Amino acid sequence: MEAPFSIAPLERIEDFLACERLQQAVWQLEAEQMPKATATMLIASRRYGGMVLGAFDPGGRLIGFLFALPGTVPSDNPAAAGPHWQLCSRIMGVHPDWQGRGVGHRLKLAQREWALAHGYELVTWTYDPLEAANGTLNLGKLGAICRCYLRDFYGPMADGLNVGLPSDRFEVAWWVGREWVRRRVEEGWRPPRLEDLQASGVRVVNPARVRPDGWPEPGPVRPPEGEAVLVEIPAHIQAVKRADPGLALAWRLNVREACEAAFAAGYTACDVVKATVEGIPRVYYLLQILGP
Ligand SMILES: CC(C)(COP(=O)(O)OP(=O)(O)OC[C@H]1O[C@@H](n2cnc3c(N)ncnc32)[C@H](O)[C@@H]1OP(=O)(O)O)[C@@H](O)C(=O)NCCC(=O)NCCS
């Protein structure tokens, strides 16, 4: 059951300042590191068409936030083609004590309502495709899709979650008014099963091998074939980074190669598959050739 919390737009100066402190906890920032979004930037963005939503615990403490800006649609993202204007969702963070308790999901659902009420059909954002939890939320529970891979989008990053790897990103498209998104968010996500996909001939393009020390390492990337393919990612990239930074980099480069090849061949990442294989939790993106 979800813990009690409420969602509301940030209004008061002290909430925007609390948002700076929240970011220190979420991204493990050192005292001298700037928050990703400063209070002044959020205050100004909100006045000029941006959206800044907060999640509050029962005592009124800010425990999560989601920030988005109006913007134009990038021309090199085929999954986002069509409209000129879109809502660019920029940053979402939930306090570590509250992660995994439904706050991020509820913030995104509130963002969808906000976007529809303000006339947007498309919301896009970027996230690290190696972060399995974010992938599950974005492509699984929310029904966003991706056909745009951005290499080292922000350059080197120093915060605790991003340090040490090129900052590659998936740029996802969330068609907030379309039927498949409505079904996904209103009726719930039914994750595809690995056995069912494999029984119908869907292959993993980079199947991992489990090393003697128990960590899966990515296999060589094969060309994508058929109506659908799977791309494996690590189940817990932050744990891989702590245990073996070289292995984390190998995953980054391997998933980059696999996704770039699949997107270039016309596949769209549209779901996430979780399974236990050889006794180890595994995560895959499902990529399909979608109709027009
Ligand atoms: C990403 C983030 C915002 C998600 O918020 P959250 O409140 O933790 O997410 P939720 O509890 O709403 O989870 C939604 C879904 O994501 C997936 N998920 C969340 N945490 C997970 C975890 N630790 N492991 C696996 N899946 C997870 C699950 O599918 C979950 O739904 P379920 O619990 O019904 O299975 C939050 O974890 C966070 O702040 N992370 C660090 C900062 C970041 O990466 N921000 C996003 C890019 S700007």
The ligand as a Gaussian input file, in Angstrom:
#p B3LYP/6-31G(d) Opt

LIG

0 1
 C       13.561000       7.895000     -10.224000
 C       12.721000       8.354000      -9.048000
 C       12.287000       9.794000      -9.238000
 C       11.479000       7.443000      -8.974000
 O       10.684000       7.831000      -7.898000
 P       10.161000       6.760000      -6.825000
 O        9.213000       7.454000      -5.918000
 O       11.332000       6.095000      -6.203000
 O        9.408000       5.736000      -7.776000
 P        8.056000       4.928000      -7.448000
 O        8.088000       4.415000      -6.051000
 O        6.893000       5.762000      -7.832000
 O        8.226000       3.713000      -8.411000
 C        7.608000       3.645000      -9.630000
 C        8.083000       2.381000     -10.313000
 O        9.465000       2.490000     -10.637000
 C       10.077000       1.212000     -10.425000
 N       11.029000       1.329000      -9.317000
 C       11.158000       2.332000      -8.435000
 N       12.185000       2.093000      -7.588000
 C       12.686000       0.902000      -7.946000
 C       13.786000       0.118000      -7.490000
 N       14.562000       0.508000      -6.458000
 N       14.047000      -1.034000      -8.122000
 C       13.307000      -1.437000      -9.181000
 N       12.242000      -0.732000      -9.654000
 C       11.942000       0.409000      -9.047000
 C        8.992000       0.257000     -10.062000
 O        8.428000      -0.314000     -11.232000
 C        7.995000       1.159000      -9.426000
 O        6.678000       0.688000      -9.463000
 P        6.220000      -0.514000      -8.494000
 O        6.704000      -0.163000      -7.144000
 O        4.734000      -0.515000      -8.635000
 O        6.871000      -1.737000      -9.059000
 C       13.490000       8.262000      -7.693000
 O       13.862000       6.928000      -7.462000
 C       14.718000       9.156000      -7.638000
 O       14.632000      10.289000      -7.160000
 N       15.887000       8.646000      -8.111000
 C       17.122000       9.402000      -8.118000
 C       17.091000      10.601000      -9.064000
 C       16.699000      10.241000     -10.477000
 O       17.149000       9.259000     -11.038000
 N       15.814000      11.069000     -11.063000
 C       15.277000      10.841000     -12.396000
 C       16.052000      11.495000     -13.467000
 S       16.034000      13.280000     -13.342000

